[in-house]
Amino acid sequence: MENEEKLADKSIIELATFYVGDALCGMDILKVQEINKLMEMTVVPQAPDYVKGILNLRGQIVTIIDLGRKLGLDETALGDDPRNIIVNAPGEHIGLLVRQISDVVMADLEKVEPAPANMSGIQGSYFLGVYKTENRLIGILDAEQVLRMETDSRTGPAAGGSVA
């Protein structure tokens, strides 16, 4: 399976974990450029509903995506001290707006299980798998899949279709 191949080249991975709504998610910490507080953004007219806006981060224009909306969950409340996870996408920087940052978790990839098709209402196609700790279940986000779909939706009318 393609998702398993993305994880197969390592045996232990460091996951930066965060909450999207009530769901605990994580991504390879090597994909994260930085994490910062939500700053003043400029709204982008006619952008998809999950694009919150753009901001200038030390001279770089960063598109801010509400990860909750992108995953099919509720909009991230801006009053709850949300954070941006800045990741590098091909040709640009993307900020993933999340409800709360959690811990860095060392995950043994032998214990990663395939993501169910529907993970607590979230599109399973956005996940590489799930990792069980003693008391939590962490959905391992496929950052490339989320960012690729964001980038593809900008390439033209044919690419902007809905995800089922």
TIKE-661472 format. One line per 2 residues: number of its first residue (from 1); their letters; for each residue z, y, x of C-alpha. Coordinates in steps of 0.2 Angstrom, whole numbers, m for minus. Example, Ala and Ser with C-alpha at 12.3 -4.5 7.8 and 13.67 -1.06 7.14 Angstrom:
REM TIKE-661472
1 = AS = 39,m22,62 | 36,m5,68
This chain:
REM TIKE-661472
1 = ME = 0,0,0 | m5,17,6
3 = NE = 13,25,4 | 21,11,14
5 = EK = 9,14,28 | 14,32,29
7 = LA = 32,26,32 | 28,11,43
9 = DK = 26,20,60 | 45,23,61
11 = SI = 60,12,58 | 73,27,55
13 = IE = 68,43,47 | 78,59,44
15 = LA = 77,65,27 | 80,83,22
17 = TF = 87,81,4 | 88,93,m10
19 = YV = 89,94,m29 | 75,97,m40
21 = GD = 83,99,m57 | 96,84,m57
23 = AL = 85,73,m46 | 90,70,m28
25 = CG = 74,71,m17 | 71,70,1
27 = MD = 57,73,13 | 54,69,32
29 = IL = 63,83,41 | 48,84,53
31 = KV = 38,91,38 | 50,106,36
33 = QE = 47,122,45 | 62,131,39
35 = IN = 74,133,24 | 78,150,17
37 = KL = 85,159,2 | 73,165,m11
39 = ME = 66,182,m7 | 56,195,m17
41 = MT = 40,188,m22 | 24,195,m29
43 = VV = 17,187,m45 | 0,180,m43
45 = PQ = m11,183,m59 | m19,168,m67
47 = AP = m11,156,m55 | m5,139,m61
49 = DY = 12,139,m70 | 20,130,m55
51 = VK = 15,144,m43 | 30,157,m44
53 = GI = 21,169,m32 | 18,174,m14
55 = LN = 29,182,m1 | 28,189,16
57 = LR = 38,179,28 | 38,187,45
59 = GQ = 20,192,43 | 14,175,36
61 = IV = 9,175,18 | 18,160,9
63 = TI = 14,153,m8 | 30,148,m17
65 = ID = 28,133,m28 | 42,128,m41
67 = LG = 44,110,m36 | 52,106,m53
69 = RK = 37,112,m62 | 25,104,m50
71 = LG = 34,87,m53 | 34,89,m72
73 = LD = 52,94,m74 | 60,110,m80
75 = ET = 57,127,m71 | 70,130,m57
77 = AL = 82,143,m63 | 82,158,m51
79 = GD = 100,162,m54 | 107,146,m47
81 = DP = 105,152,m28 | 89,142,m26
83 = RN = 81,139,m9 | 63,138,m2
85 = II = 58,124,9 | 44,131,20
87 = VN = 32,117,25 | 15,119,34
89 = AP = 0,114,23 | m18,114,30
91 = GE = m22,132,33 | m7,140,25
93 = HI = 12,139,23 | 19,133,6
95 = GL = 37,136,0 | 44,123,m11
97 = LV = 57,131,m23 | 71,119,m26
99 = RQ = 88,121,m35 | 99,116,m21
101 = IS = 99,110,m3 | 109,94,1
103 = DV = 112,84,17 | 101,77,30
105 = VM = 101,58,28 | 96,45,41
107 = AD = 86,32,31 | 82,14,37
109 = LE = 64,12,31 | 67,m7,29
111 = KV = 78,m2,14 | 65,10,6
113 = EP = 58,3,m10 | 42,7,m19
115 = AP = 44,22,m31 | 44,17,m49
117 = AN = 29,24,m59 | 41,36,m68
119 = MS = 56,41,m59 | 68,51,m71
121 = GI = 53,59,m79 | 45,64,m62
123 = QG = 27,59,m58 | 29,43,m47
125 = SY = 13,47,m38 | 22,61,m28
127 = FL = 34,49,m20 | 33,37,m5
129 = GV = 47,27,m11 | 66,28,m15
131 = YK = 80,25,m4 | 97,19,m10
133 = TE = 113,25,m1 | 130,19,m6
135 = NR = 131,31,m21 | 115,39,m23
137 = LI = 96,36,m25 | 85,47,m16
139 = GI = 66,49,m20 | 56,52,m4
141 = LD = 44,65,m8 | 26,64,m2
143 = AE = 24,82,4 | 6,79,9
145 = QV = 2,73,m9 | 11,88,m17
147 = LR = 2,100,m5 | m15,91,m6
149 = ME = m15,93,m25 | m10,111,m23
151 = TD = m24,114,m11 | m37,104,m21
153 = SR = m34,114,m36 | m40,130,m27
155 = TG = m56,122,m22 | m65,124,m38
157 = PA = m66,121,m57 | m69,102,m55
159 = AG = m53,100,m45 | m41,108,m57
161 = GS = m40,94,m69 | m23,88,m75
163 = VA = m13,74,m68 | m9,60,m80
